[in-house]
């Protein structure tokens, strides 16, 4: 296949050292890579937004391949539940900032690579400044607001956006890079309703699945840096792990797209709502972990209601919590009437937020939702134990 145009001419590329030649000898043997291609990788700058299930395998393979500068955007800490799929981390990393654990792991894998850490949550005020200067962005996020924001910033800056997503046993990969192809908004003009798309924490994901999708994202990023092959521009790759089947859909640009059409290309960045993580929270409905602990030790402790599914409840729940799955809540709301206040919770706080509003609509006034869900409770508990050591 003919070589695609490269972003740099060879005289501007860094030379390979003897250590480079030893480490990347299998790349140098490939006609499509060779010395010139490896120099392109060494000069390359890739930003990974999110170092979770998708970002973890992508980061490992980009570092191993010799991408010269790898930027990481994350503000979370390593949780024990991450270890099932986020292969950058080990049990000893639990409780550490992901940026620290990921940076150390990548540096140990390949000390020739420069790691840039962005300890931030991407938002409209910082997205352009963080993304600017990178050649490729790999989207490893798991919520719609972040995906729309990354897409819009990439369109404004002219940077390829390597998209990936996973849910249960299915995954998707594409490259959004107008005008070579559509942008994310061409494919998904509007975010779905929050209740229509459970998060991976709520719906689950096969641990090995993000490995496949994240590695596909890494391959796409490497192809773009090399100027080789045919990136997934205008194509959406679908993977079904249960059937072990790949399918491909053609995606075309929308001439009226809210972002990549000439009329909207440089509209101000905004925080897009919808989807997991996109529903606005109501502070009047929320109770924090520490406040809940105090309430539970008081004279009239609240009634705890777990609105997850039975298998999630069986894997771990708050002491003395009653299980009423969200789908059954309307029909069983009468079980919660009484003098005690009610606190509903789920894994991350999204389902319980909907549950609290539903119960309020049904006439139960003393109802609150655990802010951040069981994940925030466990994180608070973990910090408390560390502080007493």
C-alpha positions in Angstrom: 0.0 0.0 0.0 1.4 3.4 -0.8 2.9 5.5 2.0 0.6 8.3 3.2 2.1 11.8 3.5 4.1 12.3 6.7 3.8 15.3 8.9 7.6 15.9 9.1 10.3 15.7 6.5 13.2 13.3 7.3 15.8 16.0 8.0 13.6 17.2 10.9 13.4 13.8 12.6 15.7 12.7 15.5 18.4 10.2 14.7 18.3 6.7 16.1 20.8 5.8 18.8 22.5 2.4 19.1 20.1 1.6 21.9 17.2 2.6 19.7 18.4 0.2 17.0 18.8 -2.7 19.5 15.4 -2.1 21.1 13.4 -1.6 17.9 15.2 -4.1 15.7 11.9 -5.9 14.8 10.5 -2.5 13.6 13.6 -1.8 11.6 13.1 -5.1 9.8 9.7 -4.0 8.5 9.7 -2.3 5.1 6.7 -0.1 6.2 8.6 1.1 9.2 12.4 0.8 8.8 14.7 3.6 10.0 12.7 6.4 8.7 9.5 5.1 10.3 11.1 4.6 13.6 12.5 8.1 13.5 8.9 9.3 12.9 7.7 7.3 16.0 10.6 8.8 18.0 9.5 12.3 17.0 5.8 11.5 17.6 3.6 13.0 20.3 0.6 11.0 21.4 -1.9 12.1 24.2 -3.9 9.5 26.0 -7.0 10.9 27.7 -7.7 8.3 30.4 -5.4 5.6 31.7 -8.1 3.0 32.4 -9.2 0.0 30.6 -8.5 1.4 27.1 -5.7 3.7 27.9 -3.7 1.1 29.9 -3.0 -1.3 27.0 -2.7 1.5 24.5 -0.1 3.3 26.6 1.9 0.1 27.1 2.2 -0.6 23.3 2.8 3.0 22.3 5.7 3.2 24.9 7.0 -0.2 23.8 6.9 1.0 20.1 9.1 4.0 20.9 6.7 6.9 20.5 8.9 9.7 21.7 6.4 11.7 23.9 3.4 10.2 25.5 1.0 12.5 27.4 -1.3 11.1 30.0 -4.5 12.8 31.3 -6.1 11.4 34.4 -7.0 12.5 37.9 -8.2 9.2 39.4 -6.6 6.9 41.9 -6.0 3.2 41.3 -8.9 1.1 42.7 -8.9 -2.6 43.4 -11.7 -3.0 40.9 -9.5 -1.6 38.2 -7.1 -4.5 38.3 -9.4 -6.8 36.4 -8.7 -5.0 33.1 -6.3 -2.0 33.6 -3.1 -3.9 33.0 -0.8 -0.9 33.7 -1.3 -1.4 37.5 -0.6 -4.0 40.1 -2.0 -4.6 43.6 0.7 -2.5 45.2 -0.6 0.5 43.2 -4.1 0.5 44.8 -4.6 4.0 46.3 -1.9 5.7 44.2 -2.7 8.4 41.7 -3.0 6.7 38.3 -0.6 9.2 36.8 2.1 8.2 39.2 1.6 4.5 38.8 1.2 4.7 35.0 4.2 7.0 34.6 6.4 4.7 36.7 5.3 1.6 34.8 5.8 3.1 31.3 9.2 4.5 32.3 10.3 1.0 33.5 9.0 -0.5 30.2 10.9 2.0 28.1 13.1 4.6 29.6 13.8 6.1 26.2 10.2 7.5 26.1 9.3 10.9 27.6 6.1 10.8 29.8 4.2 14.0 30.3 1.6 13.9 33.1 -1.5 16.1 33.0 -3.1 15.8 36.4 -6.5 17.2 35.5 -10.0 16.5 34.4 -10.5 17.6 30.8 -13.0 20.5 30.6 -13.8 23.3 28.2 -11.4 25.6 29.9 -8.3 23.4 29.6 -8.9 21.0 26.7 -7.3 23.1 23.9 -4.2 23.9 25.9 -3.7 20.3 27.0 -4.3 18.8 23.5 -2.4 21.5 21.6 1.0 20.3 20.3 0.2 16.6 20.2 0.1 14.7 16.8 -2.6 12.1 17.8 -5.1 11.9 20.7 -6.2 8.5 21.9 -9.6 8.7 23.6 -9.7 6.2 26.5 -12.6 7.8 28.4 -15.8 6.1 29.3 -18.4 8.8 29.3 -20.1 10.9 26.6 -19.3 14.4 27.9 -15.6 13.6 27.6 -15.9 12.1 24.2 -17.7 15.1 22.8 -15.2 17.5 24.4 -12.2 15.5 23.0 -13.8 15.4 19.6 -14.6 19.1 19.5 -11.1 20.1 20.6 -9.5 17.7 18.1 -11.6 19.2 15.3 -10.6 22.7 16.3 -6.9 21.8 16.4 -6.9 19.4 13.4 -5.7 16.5 15.5 -6.8 12.9 14.7 -9.0 11.5 17.5 -8.6 7.7 17.9 -11.9 6.7 19.5 -12.6 3.5 21.4 -15.4 2.2 23.6 -16.3 -1.0 25.4 -19.4 -2.4 27.1 -19.8 -5.9 28.4 -18.6 -8.1 25.5 -18.6 -5.5 22.7 -16.2 -2.8 21.5 -15.9 -0.1 18.9 -12.9 1.7 17.3 -12.7 4.5 14.8 -10.6 7.5 13.8 -12.2 10.9 13.6 -10.2 13.4 11.6 -12.1 15.9 9.4 -11.8 16.6 6.5 -10.3 13.1 5.9 -13.5 11.6 7.4 -16.3 12.4 9.8 -16.0 13.5 13.4 -17.6 11.9 16.4 -20.7 14.2 16.2 -21.3 13.1 12.6 -21.8 9.6 13.9 -23.5 10.5 17.2 -25.0 14.0 16.8 -26.6 14.0 20.3 -25.7 12.1 23.5 -28.2 9.5 24.5 -30.3 9.9 27.7 -28.4 9.2 30.8 -30.7 6.3 31.8 -30.2 4.6 28.3 -26.5 3.9 28.7 -25.2 2.2 31.9 -21.6 2.7 32.7 -19.1 -0.2 32.7 -19.2 -0.1 36.5 -23.0 -0.6 36.3 -23.2 -3.0 33.4 -19.9 -4.8 33.6 -17.2 -5.5 31.0 -15.1 -8.6 30.2 -11.6 -7.8 31.5 -9.8 -8.8 28.3 -12.1 -6.8 26.0 -10.5 -3.4 26.6 -7.1 -5.0 25.8 -8.3 -5.8 22.3 -9.9 -2.4 21.7 -7.0 -0.4 23.4 -4.4 -2.2 21.3 -6.4 -1.5 18.2 -6.3 2.2 19.2 -2.6 1.9 19.6 -2.2 0.4 16.2 -4.2 3.2 14.6 -2.1 5.8 16.4 1.1 4.2 15.2 -0.2 4.0 11.6 -1.0 7.7 11.7 2.5 8.6 13.0 4.1 6.3 10.4 2.0 7.6 7.5 1.3 4.0 6.6 -1.7 1.9 5.9 -5.4 2.9 5.9 -6.6 4.4 9.2 -10.2 3.9 10.3 -11.3 7.3 9.0 -14.9 7.0 7.9 -15.1 3.5 9.3 -16.4 2.2 12.6 -14.9 -1.2 13.6 -17.3 -3.3 15.8 -16.1 -6.3 17.8 -18.2 -8.9 19.4 -16.2 -11.0 21.8 -18.8 -13.7 22.4 -19.0 -14.4 18.6 -15.3 -13.5 18.1 -16.4 -11.4 15.1 -15.3 -8.1 13.7 -17.7 -6.0 11.5 -17.2 -2.7 9.8 -19.6 0.2 9.2 -19.1 3.1 6.8 -19.5 6.5 8.4 -19.9 9.6 6.3 -19.4 13.3 7.2 -22.5 15.2 8.0 -22.5 18.5 6.0 -24.6 20.0 8.8 -22.5 18.7 11.7 -22.6 20.7 14.8 -18.8 20.7 15.0 -16.9 19.8 11.8 -19.1 21.7 9.3 -17.6 25.1 8.3 -20.3 27.0 10.1 -19.6 25.4 13.5 -16.0 24.4 13.3 -14.7 26.9 15.8 -17.7 27.4 18.1 -16.7 27.7 21.7 -16.1 24.4 23.6 -19.0 23.5 25.9 -19.6 20.7 28.4 -21.9 18.3 26.7 -24.5 16.6 28.9 -26.0 13.1 28.6 -24.8 9.6 29.0 -22.9 8.1 31.9 -21.5 10.9 34.0 -23.4 13.5 32.0 -26.6 14.0 34.1 -26.4 17.0 36.3 -26.3 16.1 40.0 -28.7 17.7 42.5 -26.8 18.7 45.7 -30.1 18.7 47.7 -30.5 15.0 47.0 -26.9 14.0 47.8 -25.2 12.9 51.0 -21.5 12.4 51.3 -19.7 9.4 52.6 -18.6 11.0 55.9 -22.0 12.5 56.5 -23.6 9.1 55.9 -21.2 7.5 58.4 -22.2 10.0 61.1 -25.9 9.4 60.3 -25.6 5.7 60.5 -24.1 5.9 64.0 -26.9 8.3 65.1 -30.1 7.7 67.0 -32.2 7.3 63.9 -29.9 5.7 61.2 -31.2 5.9 57.7 -32.5 2.9 55.8 -29.9 1.9 53.1 -31.2 0.8 49.8 -28.9 -0.8 47.1 -30.5 -0.2 43.7 -28.1 -2.4 41.8 -28.7 -5.9 40.4 -28.5 -9.0 42.6 -25.1 -10.1 41.3 -23.6 -6.7 42.0 -25.1 -6.7 45.5 -23.7 -10.2 46.1 -20.2 -9.0 45.1 -20.2 -6.5 47.9 -22.6 -4.0 49.6 -22.9 -1.7 52.6 -23.8 -3.4 55.9 -27.6 -3.9 56.5 -28.4 -2.4 53.0 -31.7 -3.7 51.5 -31.5 -4.8 47.8 -34.2 -3.2 45.6 -33.0 -3.1 41.9 -33.8 0.2 40.1 -36.2 -1.6 37.8 -38.3 -2.9 40.7 -38.2 0.3 42.7 -41.5 1.9 41.5 -43.5 -1.2 42.5 -41.7 -1.7 45.8 -41.6 1.9 47.0 -44.2 1.2 49.6 -41.6 -0.9 51.5 -39.7 2.3 52.2 -42.4 4.3 53.9 -41.9 4.9 57.5 -40.2 7.2 60.0 -36.6 6.5 58.9 -35.0 8.5 56.2 -33.8 6.6 53.1 -30.4 6.7 51.4 -30.1 4.9 48.1 -26.9 4.0 46.4 -25.3 2.2 43.5 -21.7 1.8 42.3 -21.1 5.3 41.0 -24.1 7.3 41.9 -25.9 7.5 38.5 -28.6 4.9 39.1 -29.2 6.0 42.7 -29.6 9.6 41.5 -32.4 8.5 39.3 -33.8 6.3 42.1 -33.9 9.2 44.5 -35.7 11.4 42.1 -38.2 8.6 41.4 -38.9 8.1 45.1 -39.3 11.9 45.6 -41.8 11.9 42.7 -43.7 9.1 44.5 -44.1 11.1 47.6 -41.1 10.0 49.8 -39.6 13.3 50.9 -36.8 12.0 53.2 -34.7 10.4 50.4 -31.1 11.1 49.5 -28.5 9.4 47.2 -24.9 8.5 48.2 -22.7 11.0 46.4 -20.3 9.0 44.2 -21.9 5.8 45.2 -20.2 2.7 46.6 -16.9 3.6 44.8 -16.7 6.9 46.7 -17.6 5.2 50.0 -14.8 2.6 49.5 -12.3 5.3 48.5 -13.2 7.3 51.6 -12.8 4.2 53.7 -9.4 3.4 52.1 -8.1 6.9 52.8 -9.3 6.7 56.4 -7.4 3.4 57.0 -4.3 4.9 55.4 -4.4 7.9 57.7 -4.5 5.8 60.8 -1.5 3.7 59.9 
